[in-house]
Amino acid sequence: MVLTYGDGDPDTSPAARAAHDAAEAAGLSTYADPVTALEVFTARALKRMGECCGAGCRHCPFPASAQRAAGRPRVRPESAR
């Protein structure tokens, strides 16, 4: 199972979710967002960083409590994980 902040998040398009899942399956740390072409970290790469940075990363794999503690501006409720 891939841990992804973007699962069901309206800010993450289906194309971006597919690109993320393909990058995760290939063991990549980033992928190019299909709309903006910006590089986005995968959940796997973020997890390797050890803790939430609070920057609001799209695929943050850390629990909402850790995201809030790090100062993340928007945290999806725990029940949506």
N, CA, C and O atoms as a Maestro MAE file, in Angstrom:
{
 s_m_m2io_version
 :::
 2.0.0
}

f_m_ct {
 s_m_title
 :::
 protein
 m_atom[324] {
  # First column is atom index #
  i_m_mmod_type
  r_m_x_coord
  r_m_y_coord
  r_m_z_coord
  i_m_residue_number
  s_m_chain_name
  s_m_pdb_residue_name
  s_m_pdb_atom_name
  i_m_atomic_number
  :::
  1 25 0.837 -1.184 0.000 1 A "MET " " N  " 7
  2 3 0.000 0.000 0.000 1 A "MET " " CA " 6
  3 2 0.879 1.243 0.000 1 A "MET " " C  " 6
  4 15 1.843 1.331 0.759 1 A "MET " " O  " 8
  5 25 0.545 2.187 -0.842 2 A "VAL " " N  " 7
  6 3 1.297 3.436 -0.925 2 A "VAL " " CA " 6
  7 2 0.655 4.457 0.009 2 A "VAL " " C  " 6
  8 15 -0.547 4.707 -0.085 2 A "VAL " " O  " 8
  9 25 1.434 5.045 0.900 3 A "LEU " " N  " 7
  10 3 0.933 6.095 1.772 3 A "LEU " " CA " 6
  11 2 0.996 7.411 1.026 3 A "LEU " " C  " 6
  12 15 2.078 7.869 0.658 3 A "LEU " " O  " 8
  13 25 -0.149 8.019 0.801 4 A "THR " " N  " 7
  14 3 -0.207 9.225 -0.010 4 A "THR " " CA " 6
  15 2 -1.128 10.246 0.606 4 A "THR " " C  " 6
  16 15 -2.291 9.943 0.869 4 A "THR " " O  " 8
  17 25 -0.646 11.435 0.842 5 A "TYR " " N  " 7
  18 3 -1.508 12.500 1.345 5 A "TYR " " CA " 6
  19 2 -2.598 12.792 0.326 5 A "TYR " " C  " 6
  20 15 -3.712 13.156 0.703 5 A "TYR " " O  " 8
  21 25 -2.298 12.641 -0.939 6 A "GLY " " N  " 7
  22 3 -3.212 13.021 -1.997 6 A "GLY " " CA " 6
  23 2 -4.381 12.096 -2.238 6 A "GLY " " C  " 6
  24 15 -5.254 12.441 -3.035 6 A "GLY " " O  " 8
  25 25 -4.454 10.933 -1.597 7 A "ASP " " N  " 7
  26 3 -5.581 10.030 -1.822 7 A "ASP " " CA " 6
  27 2 -6.883 10.729 -1.491 7 A "ASP " " C  " 6
  28 15 -7.132 11.065 -0.334 7 A "ASP " " O  " 8
  29 25 -7.718 10.953 -2.500 8 A "GLY " " N  " 7
  30 3 -9.008 11.572 -2.291 8 A "GLY " " CA " 6
  31 2 -8.950 13.069 -2.041 8 A "GLY " " C  " 6
  32 15 -9.994 13.690 -1.842 8 A "GLY " " O  " 8
  33 25 -7.785 13.661 -2.045 9 A "ASP " " N  " 7
  34 3 -7.639 15.094 -1.821 9 A "ASP " " CA " 6
  35 2 -7.993 15.826 -3.110 9 A "ASP " " C  " 6
  36 15 -7.403 15.534 -4.149 9 A "ASP " " O  " 8
  37 25 -8.931 16.764 -3.080 10 A "PRO " " N  " 7
  38 3 -9.342 17.437 -4.311 10 A "PRO " " CA " 6
  39 2 -8.230 18.252 -4.965 10 A "PRO " " C  " 6
  40 15 -8.331 18.584 -6.146 10 A "PRO " " O  " 8
  41 25 -7.167 18.583 -4.220 11 A "ASP " " N  " 7
  42 3 -6.062 19.338 -4.795 11 A "ASP " " CA " 6
  43 2 -5.126 18.469 -5.626 11 A "ASP " " C  " 6
  44 15 -4.239 18.992 -6.299 11 A "ASP " " O  " 8
  45 25 -5.305 17.180 -5.591 12 A "THR " " N  " 7
  46 3 -4.445 16.264 -6.329 12 A "THR " " CA " 6
  47 2 -5.259 15.613 -7.439 12 A "THR " " C  " 6
  48 15 -6.203 14.868 -7.177 12 A "THR " " O  " 8
  49 25 -4.885 15.899 -8.667 13 A "SER " " N  " 7
  50 3 -5.621 15.371 -9.807 13 A "SER " " CA " 6
  51 2 -5.393 13.871 -9.957 13 A "SER " " C  " 6
  52 15 -4.396 13.343 -9.465 13 A "SER " " O  " 8
  53 25 -6.312 13.181 -10.635 14 A "PRO " " N  " 7
  54 3 -6.098 11.756 -10.899 14 A "PRO " " CA " 6
  55 2 -4.798 11.510 -11.668 14 A "PRO " " C  " 6
  56 15 -4.125 10.506 -11.433 14 A "PRO " " O  " 8
  57 25 -4.441 12.406 -12.574 15 A "ALA " " N  " 7
  58 3 -3.195 12.245 -13.336 15 A "ALA " " CA " 6
  59 2 -1.979 12.354 -12.415 15 A "ALA " " C  " 6
  60 15 -1.005 11.618 -12.575 15 A "ALA " " O  " 8
  61 25 -2.039 13.272 -11.453 16 A "ALA " " N  " 7
  62 3 -0.925 13.417 -10.499 16 A "ALA " " CA " 6
  63 2 -0.836 12.198 -9.596 16 A "ALA " " C  " 6
  64 15 0.261 11.730 -9.293 16 A "ALA " " O  " 8
  65 25 -1.990 11.672 -9.160 17 A "ARG " " N  " 7
  66 3 -1.968 10.458 -8.333 17 A "ARG " " CA " 6
  67 2 -1.367 9.302 -9.109 17 A "ARG " " C  " 6
  68 15 -0.587 8.522 -8.561 17 A "ARG " " O  " 8
  69 25 -1.726 9.186 -10.387 18 A "ALA " " N  " 7
  70 3 -1.180 8.111 -11.223 18 A "ALA " " CA " 6
  71 2 0.330 8.284 -11.398 18 A "ALA " " C  " 6
  72 15 1.077 7.307 -11.342 18 A "ALA " " O  " 8
  73 25 0.780 9.521 -11.611 19 A "ALA " " N  " 7
  74 3 2.216 9.782 -11.769 19 A "ALA " " CA " 6
  75 2 2.960 9.451 -10.478 19 A "ALA " " C  " 6
  76 15 4.056 8.891 -10.518 19 A "ALA " " O  " 8
  77 25 2.369 9.795 -9.334 20 A "HIS " " N  " 7
  78 3 2.973 9.478 -8.044 20 A "HIS " " CA " 6
  79 2 3.087 7.971 -7.868 20 A "HIS " " C  " 6
  80 15 4.144 7.460 -7.498 20 A "HIS " " O  " 8
  81 25 2.000 7.265 -8.134 21 A "ASP " " N  " 7
  82 3 2.003 5.814 -7.943 21 A "ASP " " CA " 6
  83 2 3.018 5.131 -8.859 21 A "ASP " " C  " 6
  84 15 3.665 4.163 -8.459 21 A "ASP " " O  " 8
  85 25 3.157 5.635 -10.089 22 A "ALA " " N  " 7
  86 3 4.149 5.078 -11.017 22 A "ALA " " CA " 6
  87 2 5.567 5.342 -10.510 22 A "ALA " " C  " 6
  88 15 6.431 4.468 -10.594 22 A "ALA " " O  " 8
  89 25 5.807 6.543 -9.986 23 A "ALA " " N  " 7
  90 3 7.131 6.871 -9.445 23 A "ALA " " CA " 6
  91 2 7.435 6.007 -8.220 23 A "ALA " " C  " 6
  92 15 8.554 5.517 -8.068 23 A "ALA " " O  " 8
  93 25 6.447 5.823 -7.355 24 A "GLU " " N  " 7
  94 3 6.627 4.966 -6.177 24 A "GLU " " CA " 6
  95 2 6.973 3.540 -6.608 24 A "GLU " " C  " 6
  96 15 7.893 2.926 -6.067 24 A "GLU " " O  " 8
  97 25 6.234 3.024 -7.581 25 A "ALA " " N  " 7
  98 3 6.466 1.653 -8.052 25 A "ALA " " CA " 6
  99 2 7.859 1.497 -8.652 25 A "ALA " " C  " 6
  100 15 8.458 0.425 -8.572 25 A "ALA " " O  " 8
  101 25 8.371 2.571 -9.253 26 A "ALA " " N  " 7
  102 3 9.699 2.537 -9.860 26 A "ALA " " CA " 6
  103 2 10.809 2.860 -8.857 26 A "ALA " " C  " 6
  104 15 11.990 2.815 -9.199 26 A "ALA " " O  " 8
  105 25 10.424 3.186 -7.614 27 A "GLY " " N  " 7
  106 3 11.418 3.502 -6.593 27 A "GLY " " CA " 6
  107 2 12.020 4.886 -6.723 27 A "GLY " " C  " 6
  108 15 13.115 5.130 -6.217 27 A "GLY " " O  " 8
  109 25 11.324 5.806 -7.398 28 A "LEU " " N  " 7
  110 3 11.834 7.160 -7.607 28 A "LEU " " CA " 6
  111 2 11.490 8.066 -6.428 28 A "LEU " " C  " 6
  112 15 10.511 7.825 -5.721 28 A "LEU " " O  " 8
  113 25 12.284 9.096 -6.220 29 A "SER " " N  " 7
  114 3 12.051 10.048 -5.137 29 A "SER " " CA " 6
  115 2 11.123 11.186 -5.547 29 A "SER " " C  " 6
  116 15 10.476 11.801 -4.699 29 A "SER " " O  " 8
  117 25 11.060 11.465 -6.840 30 A "THR " " N  " 7
  118 3 10.226 12.559 -7.329 30 A "THR " " CA " 6
  119 2 9.545 12.158 -8.632 30 A "THR " " C  " 6
  120 15 9.900 11.161 -9.260 30 A "THR " " O  " 8
  121 25 8.564 12.956 -9.020 31 A "TYR " " N  " 7
  122 3 7.939 12.825 -10.329 31 A "TYR " " CA " 6
  123 2 7.557 14.212 -10.796 31 A "TYR " " C  " 6
  124 15 7.418 15.127 -9.985 31 A "TYR " " O  " 8
  125 25 7.385 14.375 -12.095 32 A "ALA " " N  " 7
  126 3 6.972 15.662 -12.655 32 A "ALA " " CA " 6
  127 2 5.450 15.736 -12.639 32 A "ALA " " C  " 6
  128 15 4.779 14.869 -13.200 32 A "ALA " " O  " 8
  129 25 4.901 16.771 -11.997 33 A "ASP " " N  " 7
  130 3 3.454 16.961 -11.992 33 A "ASP " " CA " 6
  131 2 2.995 17.107 -13.443 33 A "ASP " " C  " 6
  132 15 3.550 17.914 -14.189 33 A "ASP " " O  " 8
  133 25 1.984 16.330 -13.849 34 A "PRO " " N  " 7
  134 3 1.557 16.341 -15.243 34 A "PRO " " CA " 6
  135 2 0.964 17.675 -15.706 34 A "PRO " " C  " 6
  136 15 0.917 17.933 -16.908 34 A "PRO " " O  " 8
  137 25 0.516 18.514 -14.791 35 A "VAL " " N  " 7
  138 3 -0.071 19.802 -15.170 35 A "VAL " " CA " 6
  139 2 0.965 20.916 -15.148 35 A "VAL " " C  " 6
  140 15 1.063 21.691 -16.100 35 A "VAL " " O  " 8
  141 25 1.739 21.004 -14.071 36 A "THR " " N  " 7
  142 3 2.681 22.118 -13.903 36 A "THR " " CA " 6
  143 2 4.103 21.794 -14.322 36 A "THR " " C  " 6
  144 15 4.905 22.702 -14.541 36 A "THR " " O  " 8
  145 25 4.428 20.514 -14.437 37 A "ALA " " N  " 7
  146 3 5.783 20.021 -14.737 37 A "ALA " " CA " 6
  147 2 6.753 20.261 -13.575 37 A "ALA " " C  " 6
  148 15 7.953 20.038 -13.729 37 A "ALA " " O  " 8
  149 25 6.259 20.709 -12.420 38 A "LEU " " N  " 7
  150 3 7.114 20.882 -11.249 38 A "LEU " " CA " 6
  151 2 7.435 19.522 -10.650 38 A "LEU " " C  " 6
  152 15 6.620 18.602 -10.728 38 A "LEU " " O  " 8
  153 25 8.614 19.384 -10.053 39 A "GLU " " N  " 7
  154 3 9.004 18.136 -9.409 39 A "GLU " " CA " 6
  155 2 8.336 18.036 -8.042 39 A "GLU " " C  " 6
  156 15 8.354 18.989 -7.263 39 A "GLU " " O  " 8
  157 25 7.752 16.883 -7.757 40 A "VAL " " N  " 7
  158 3 7.033 16.634 -6.514 40 A "VAL " " CA " 6
  159 2 7.660 15.418 -5.838 40 A "VAL " " C  " 6
  160 15 7.907 14.401 -6.486 40 A "VAL " " O  " 8
  161 25 7.918 15.527 -4.524 41 A "PHE " " N  " 7
  162 3 8.459 14.392 -3.784 41 A "PHE " " CA " 6
  163 2 7.401 13.306 -3.636 41 A "PHE " " C  " 6
  164 15 6.218 13.601 -3.466 41 A "PHE " " O  " 8
  165 25 7.829 12.053 -3.701 42 A "THR " " N  " 7
  166 3 6.937 10.932 -3.438 42 A "THR " " CA " 6
  167 2 6.836 10.735 -1.926 42 A "THR " " C  " 6
  168 15 7.663 11.242 -1.168 42 A "THR " " O  " 8
  169 25 5.821 10.000 -1.499 43 A "ALA " " N  " 7
  170 3 5.655 9.697 -0.076 43 A "ALA " " CA " 6
  171 2 6.877 8.953 0.459 43 A "ALA " " C  " 6
  172 15 7.309 9.187 1.587 43 A "ALA " " O  " 8
  173 25 7.427 8.061 -0.353 44 A "ARG " " N  " 7
  174 3 8.609 7.291 0.060 44 A "ARG " " CA " 6
  175 2 9.789 8.217 0.367 44 A "ARG " " C  " 6
  176 15 10.474 8.039 1.374 44 A "ARG " " O  " 8
  177 25 10.022 9.200 -0.498 45 A "ALA " " N  " 7
  178 3 11.128 10.137 -0.293 45 A "ALA " " CA " 6
  179 2 10.900 10.977 0.962 45 A "ALA " " C  " 6
  180 15 11.832 11.225 1.727 45 A "ALA " " O  " 8
  181 25 9.657 11.413 1.171 46 A "LEU " " N  " 7
  182 3 9.349 12.217 2.352 46 A "LEU " " CA " 6
  183 2 9.520 11.406 3.628 46 A "LEU " " C  " 6
  184 15 10.005 11.922 4.635 46 A "LEU " " O  " 8
  185 25 9.129 10.155 3.590 47 A "LYS " " N  " 7
  186 3 9.268 9.284 4.766 47 A "LYS " " CA " 6
  187 2 10.739 9.118 5.139 47 A "LYS " " C  " 6
  188 15 11.079 9.081 6.322 47 A "LYS " " O  " 8
  189 25 11.617 9.019 4.132 48 A "ARG " " N  " 7
  190 3 13.054 8.877 4.390 48 A "ARG " " CA " 6
  191 2 13.631 10.108 5.089 48 A "ARG " " C  " 6
  192 15 14.671 10.014 5.740 48 A "ARG " " O  " 8
  193 25 12.965 11.263 4.961 49 A "MET " " N  " 7
  194 3 13.456 12.478 5.613 49 A "MET " " CA " 6
  195 2 13.299 12.402 7.132 49 A "MET " " C  " 6
  196 15 13.941 13.156 7.863 49 A "MET " " O  " 8
  197 25 12.436 11.485 7.608 50 A "GLY " " N  " 7
  198 3 12.349 11.217 9.033 50 A "GLY " " CA " 6
  199 2 11.240 11.913 9.788 50 A "GLY " " C  " 6
  200 15 10.717 11.355 10.753 50 A "GLY " " O  " 8
  201 25 10.865 13.113 9.383 51 A "GLU " " N  " 7
  202 3 9.788 13.820 10.065 51 A "GLU " " CA " 6
  203 2 9.169 14.839 9.127 51 A "GLU " " C  " 6
  204 15 9.773 15.235 8.131 51 A "GLU " " O  " 8
  205 25 7.963 15.255 9.456 52 A "CYS " " N  " 7
  206 3 7.254 16.245 8.645 52 A "CYS " " CA " 6
  207 2 7.958 17.590 8.759 52 A "CYS " " C  " 6
  208 15 8.336 18.011 9.852 52 A "CYS " " O  " 8
  209 25 8.133 18.264 7.623 53 A "CYS " " N  " 7
  210 3 8.787 19.574 7.609 53 A "CYS " " CA " 6
  211 2 7.779 20.709 7.759 53 A "CYS " " C  " 6
  212 15 8.172 21.849 8.008 53 A "CYS " " O  " 8
  213 25 6.486 20.418 7.611 54 A "GLY " " N  " 7
  214 3 5.452 21.430 7.752 54 A "GLY " " CA " 6
  215 2 5.220 22.269 6.514 54 A "GLY " " C  " 6
  216 15 4.442 23.221 6.556 54 A "GLY " " O  " 8
  217 25 5.877 21.939 5.410 55 A "ALA " " N  " 7
  218 3 5.767 22.748 4.196 55 A "ALA " " CA " 6
  219 2 4.484 22.504 3.411 55 A "ALA " " C  " 6
  220 15 4.183 23.246 2.476 55 A "ALA " " O  " 8
  221 25 3.730 21.483 3.775 56 A "GLY " " N  " 7
  222 3 2.491 21.203 3.043 56 A "GLY " " CA " 6
  223 2 2.705 20.295 1.851 56 A "GLY " " C  " 6
  224 15 1.994 20.415 0.853 56 A "GLY " " O  " 8
  225 25 3.650 19.403 1.927 57 A "CYS " " N  " 7
  226 3 3.951 18.486 0.823 57 A "CYS " " CA " 6
  227 2 2.712 17.670 0.440 57 A "CYS " " C  " 6
  228 15 1.972 17.201 1.305 57 A "CYS " " O  " 8
  229 25 2.506 17.512 -0.839 58 A "ARG " " N  " 7
  230 3 1.327 16.829 -1.377 58 A "ARG " " CA " 6
  231 2 1.175 15.405 -0.870 58 A "ARG " " C  " 6
  232 15 0.058 14.975 -0.583 58 A "ARG " " O  " 8
  233 25 2.256 14.672 -0.754 59 A "HIS " " N  " 7
  234 3 2.180 13.253 -0.391 59 A "HIS " " CA " 6
  235 2 2.750 12.976 0.997 59 A "HIS " " C  " 6
  236 15 3.301 11.903 1.240 59 A "HIS " " O  " 8
  237 25 2.620 13.938 1.904 60 A "CYS " " N  " 7
  238 3 3.165 13.774 3.254 60 A "CYS " " CA " 6
  239 2 2.638 12.488 3.888 60 A "CYS " " C  " 6
  240 15 1.426 12.313 4.013 60 A "CYS " " O  " 8
  241 25 3.540 11.583 4.290 61 A "PRO " " N  " 7
  242 3 3.119 10.305 4.860 61 A "PRO " " CA " 6
  243 2 2.955 10.325 6.376 61 A "PRO " " C  " 6
  244 15 2.627 9.302 6.978 61 A "PRO " " O  " 8
  245 25 3.179 11.480 6.993 62 A "PHE " " N  " 7
  246 3 3.160 11.557 8.446 62 A "PHE " " CA " 6
  247 2 1.748 11.843 8.960 62 A "PHE " " C  " 6
  248 15 0.949 12.470 8.264 62 A "PHE " " O  " 8
  249 25 1.439 11.384 10.180 63 A "PRO " " N  " 7
  250 3 0.093 11.582 10.730 63 A "PRO " " CA " 6
  251 2 -0.221 13.068 10.920 63 A "PRO " " C  " 6
  252 15 0.676 13.906 11.011 63 A "PRO " " O  " 8
  253 25 -1.509 13.363 10.976 64 A "ALA " " N  " 7
  254 3 -1.962 14.749 11.112 64 A "ALA " " CA " 6
  255 2 -1.348 15.431 12.331 64 A "ALA " " C  " 6
  256 15 -1.014 16.614 12.270 64 A "ALA " " O  " 8
  257 25 -1.195 14.705 13.431 65 A "SER " " N  " 7
  258 3 -0.620 15.308 14.644 65 A "SER " " CA " 6
  259 2 0.808 15.783 14.390 65 A "SER " " C  " 6
  260 15 1.196 16.850 14.868 65 A "SER " " O  " 8
  261 25 1.593 15.007 13.645 66 A "ALA " " N  " 7
  262 3 2.967 15.406 13.320 66 A "ALA " " CA " 6
  263 2 2.970 16.576 12.340 66 A "ALA " " C  " 6
  264 15 3.820 17.463 12.426 66 A "ALA " " O  " 8
  265 25 2.024 16.576 11.417 67 A "GLN " " N  " 7
  266 3 1.921 17.685 10.461 67 A "GLN " " CA " 6
  267 2 1.579 18.987 11.185 67 A "GLN " " C  " 6
  268 15 2.180 20.028 10.918 67 A "GLN " " O  " 8
  269 25 0.607 18.924 12.105 68 A "ARG " " N  " 7
  270 3 0.231 20.117 12.871 68 A "ARG " " CA " 6
  271 2 1.404 20.607 13.711 68 A "ARG " " C  " 6
  272 15 1.675 21.807 13.760 68 A "ARG " " O  " 8
  273 25 2.102 19.685 14.371 69 A "ALA " " N  " 7
  274 3 3.240 20.053 15.224 69 A "ALA " " CA " 6
  275 2 4.345 20.729 14.418 69 A "ALA " " C  " 6
  276 15 5.067 21.581 14.936 69 A "ALA " " O  " 8
  277 25 4.474 20.346 13.152 70 A "ALA " " N  " 7
  278 3 5.503 20.937 12.289 70 A "ALA " " CA " 6
  279 2 5.045 22.260 11.682 70 A "ALA " " C  " 6
  280 15 5.832 22.955 11.040 70 A "ALA " " O  " 8
  281 25 3.764 22.612 11.884 71 A "GLY " " N  " 7
  282 3 3.262 23.889 11.375 71 A "GLY " " CA " 6
  283 2 2.651 23.828 9.989 71 A "GLY " " C  " 6
  284 15 2.535 24.853 9.317 71 A "GLY " " O  " 8
  285 25 2.258 22.634 9.550 72 A "ARG " " N  " 7
  286 3 1.647 22.503 8.227 72 A "ARG " " CA " 6
  287 2 0.403 23.387 8.159 72 A "ARG " " C  " 6
  288 15 -0.415 23.362 9.079 72 A "ARG " " O  " 8
  289 25 0.243 24.167 7.088 73 A "PRO " " N  " 7
  290 3 -0.880 25.091 7.001 73 A "PRO " " CA " 6
  291 2 -2.256 24.428 6.831 73 A "PRO " " C  " 6
  292 15 -3.264 24.995 7.253 73 A "PRO " " O  " 8
  293 25 -2.311 23.255 6.227 74 A "ARG " " N  " 7
  294 3 -3.588 22.565 6.027 74 A "ARG " " CA " 6
  295 2 -3.375 21.084 6.260 74 A "ARG " " C  " 6
  296 15 -2.511 20.469 5.635 74 A "ARG " " O  " 8
  297 25 -4.153 20.515 7.149 75 A "VAL " " N  " 7
  298 3 -4.017 19.105 7.499 75 A "VAL " " CA " 6
  299 2 -5.351 18.420 7.266 75 A "VAL " " C  " 6
  300 15 -6.384 18.858 7.772 75 A "VAL " " O  " 8
  301 25 -5.320 17.336 6.494 76 A "ARG " " N  " 7
  302 3 -6.546 16.561 6.273 76 A "ARG " " CA " 6
  303 2 -6.870 15.801 7.546 76 A "ARG " " C  " 6
  304 15 -5.955 15.339 8.228 76 A "ARG " " O  " 8
  305 25 -8.150 15.658 7.889 77 A "PRO " " N  " 7
  306 3 -8.514 14.939 9.119 77 A "PRO " " CA " 6
  307 2 -7.988 13.508 9.121 77 A "PRO " " C  " 6
  308 15 -7.856 12.880 8.071 77 A "PRO " " O  " 8
  309 25 -7.693 13.008 10.311 78 A "GLU " " N  " 7
  310 3 -7.182 11.635 10.474 78 A "GLU " " CA " 6
  311 2 -8.114 10.605 9.843 78 A "GLU " " C  " 6
  312 15 -7.649 9.619 9.271 78 A "GLU " " O  " 8
  313 25 -9.425 10.825 9.941 79 A "SER " " N  " 7
  314 3 -10.387 9.853 9.429 79 A "SER " " CA " 6
  315 2 -10.306 9.687 7.923 79 A "SER " " C  " 6
  316 15 -10.765 8.673 7.398 79 A "SER " " O  " 8
  317 25 -9.739 10.649 7.213 80 A "ALA " " N  " 7
  318 3 -9.644 10.571 5.748 80 A "ALA " " CA " 6
  319 2 -8.411 9.810 5.295 80 A "ALA " " C  " 6
  320 15 -8.255 9.563 4.100 80 A "ALA " " O  " 8
  321 25 -7.534 9.432 6.211 81 A "ARG " " N  " 7
  322 3 -6.282 8.756 5.827 81 A "ARG " " CA " 6
  323 2 -6.522 7.389 5.372 81 A "ARG " " C  " 6
  324 15 -5.580 6.683 5.013 81 A "ARG " " O  " 8
  :::
 }
 m_bond[323] {
  # First column is bond index #
  i_m_from
  i_m_to
  i_m_order
  :::
  1 1 2 1
  2 2 3 1
  3 3 4 2
  4 3 5 1
  5 5 6 1
  6 6 7 1
  7 7 8 2
  8 7 9 1
  9 9 10 1
  10 10 11 1
  11 11 12 2
  12 11 13 1
  13 13 14 1
  14 14 15 1
  15 15 16 2
  16 15 17 1
  17 17 18 1
  18 18 19 1
  19 19 20 2
  20 19 21 1
  21 21 22 1
  22 22 23 1
  23 23 24 2
  24 23 25 1
  25 25 26 1
  26 26 27 1
  27 27 28 2
  28 27 29 1
  29 29 30 1
  30 30 31 1
  31 31 32 2
  32 31 33 1
  33 33 34 1
  34 34 35 1
  35 35 36 2
  36 35 37 1
  37 37 38 1
  38 38 39 1
  39 39 40 2
  40 39 41 1
  41 41 42 1
  42 42 43 1
  43 43 44 2
  44 43 45 1
  45 45 46 1
  46 46 47 1
  47 47 48 2
  48 47 49 1
  49 49 50 1
  50 50 51 1
  51 51 52 2
  52 51 53 1
  53 53 54 1
  54 54 55 1
  55 55 56 2
  56 55 57 1
  57 57 58 1
  58 58 59 1
  59 59 60 2
  60 59 61 1
  61 61 62 1
  62 62 63 1
  63 63 64 2
  64 63 65 1
  65 65 66 1
  66 66 67 1
  67 67 68 2
  68 67 69 1
  69 69 70 1
  70 70 71 1
  71 71 72 2
  72 71 73 1
  73 73 74 1
  74 74 75 1
  75 75 76 2
  76 75 77 1
  77 77 78 1
  78 78 79 1
  79 79 80 2
  80 79 81 1
  81 81 82 1
  82 82 83 1
  83 83 84 2
  84 83 85 1
  85 85 86 1
  86 86 87 1
  87 87 88 2
  88 87 89 1
  89 89 90 1
  90 90 91 1
  91 91 92 2
  92 91 93 1
  93 93 94 1
  94 94 95 1
  95 95 96 2
  96 95 97 1
  97 97 98 1
  98 98 99 1
  99 99 100 2
  100 99 101 1
  101 101 102 1
  102 102 103 1
  103 103 104 2
  104 103 105 1
  105 105 106 1
  106 106 107 1
  107 107 108 2
  108 107 109 1
  109 109 110 1
  110 110 111 1
  111 111 112 2
  112 111 113 1
  113 113 114 1
  114 114 115 1
  115 115 116 2
  116 115 117 1
  117 117 118 1
  118 118 119 1
  119 119 120 2
  120 119 121 1
  121 121 122 1
  122 122 123 1
  123 123 124 2
  124 123 125 1
  125 125 126 1
  126 126 127 1
  127 127 128 2
  128 127 129 1
  129 129 130 1
  130 130 131 1
  131 131 132 2
  132 131 133 1
  133 133 134 1
  134 134 135 1
  135 135 136 2
  136 135 137 1
  137 137 138 1
  138 138 139 1
  139 139 140 2
  140 139 141 1
  141 141 142 1
  142 142 143 1
  143 143 144 2
  144 143 145 1
  145 145 146 1
  146 146 147 1
  147 147 148 2
  148 147 149 1
  149 149 150 1
  150 150 151 1
  151 151 152 2
  152 151 153 1
  153 153 154 1
  154 154 155 1
  155 155 156 2
  156 155 157 1
  157 157 158 1
  158 158 159 1
  159 159 160 2
  160 159 161 1
  161 161 162 1
  162 162 163 1
  163 163 164 2
  164 163 165 1
  165 165 166 1
  166 166 167 1
  167 167 168 2
  168 167 169 1
  169 169 170 1
  170 170 171 1
  171 171 172 2
  172 171 173 1
  173 173 174 1
  174 174 175 1
  175 175 176 2
  176 175 177 1
  177 177 178 1
  178 178 179 1
  179 179 180 2
  180 179 181 1
  181 181 182 1
  182 182 183 1
  183 183 184 2
  184 183 185 1
  185 185 186 1
  186 186 187 1
  187 187 188 2
  188 187 189 1
  189 189 190 1
  190 190 191 1
  191 191 192 2
  192 191 193 1
  193 193 194 1
  194 194 195 1
  195 195 196 2
  196 195 197 1
  197 197 198 1
  198 198 199 1
  199 199 200 2
  200 199 201 1
  201 201 202 1
  202 202 203 1
  203 203 204 2
  204 203 205 1
  205 205 206 1
  206 206 207 1
  207 207 208 2
  208 207 209 1
  209 209 210 1
  210 210 211 1
  211 211 212 2
  212 211 213 1
  213 213 214 1
  214 214 215 1
  215 215 216 2
  216 215 217 1
  217 217 218 1
  218 218 219 1
  219 219 220 2
  220 219 221 1
  221 221 222 1
  222 222 223 1
  223 223 224 2
  224 223 225 1
  225 225 226 1
  226 226 227 1
  227 227 228 2
  228 227 229 1
  229 229 230 1
  230 230 231 1
  231 231 232 2
  232 231 233 1
  233 233 234 1
  234 234 235 1
  235 235 236 2
  236 235 237 1
  237 237 238 1
  238 238 239 1
  239 239 240 2
  240 239 241 1
  241 241 242 1
  242 242 243 1
  243 243 244 2
  244 243 245 1
  245 245 246 1
  246 246 247 1
  247 247 248 2
  248 247 249 1
  249 249 250 1
  250 250 251 1
  251 251 252 2
  252 251 253 1
  253 253 254 1
  254 254 255 1
  255 255 256 2
  256 255 257 1
  257 257 258 1
  258 258 259 1
  259 259 260 2
  260 259 261 1
  261 261 262 1
  262 262 263 1
  263 263 264 2
  264 263 265 1
  265 265 266 1
  266 266 267 1
  267 267 268 2
  268 267 269 1
  269 269 270 1
  270 270 271 1
  271 271 272 2
  272 271 273 1
  273 273 274 1
  274 274 275 1
  275 275 276 2
  276 275 277 1
  277 277 278 1
  278 278 279 1
  279 279 280 2
  280 279 281 1
  281 281 282 1
  282 282 283 1
  283 283 284 2
  284 283 285 1
  285 285 286 1
  286 286 287 1
  287 287 288 2
  288 287 289 1
  289 289 290 1
  290 290 291 1
  291 291 292 2
  292 291 293 1
  293 293 294 1
  294 294 295 1
  295 295 296 2
  296 295 297 1
  297 297 298 1
  298 298 299 1
  299 299 300 2
  300 299 301 1
  301 301 302 1
  302 302 303 1
  303 303 304 2
  304 303 305 1
  305 305 306 1
  306 306 307 1
  307 307 308 2
  308 307 309 1
  309 309 310 1
  310 310 311 1
  311 311 312 2
  312 311 313 1
  313 313 314 1
  314 314 315 1
  315 315 316 2
  316 315 317 1
  317 317 318 1
  318 318 319 1
  319 319 320 2
  320 319 321 1
  321 321 322 1
  322 322 323 1
  323 323 324 2
  :::
 }
}
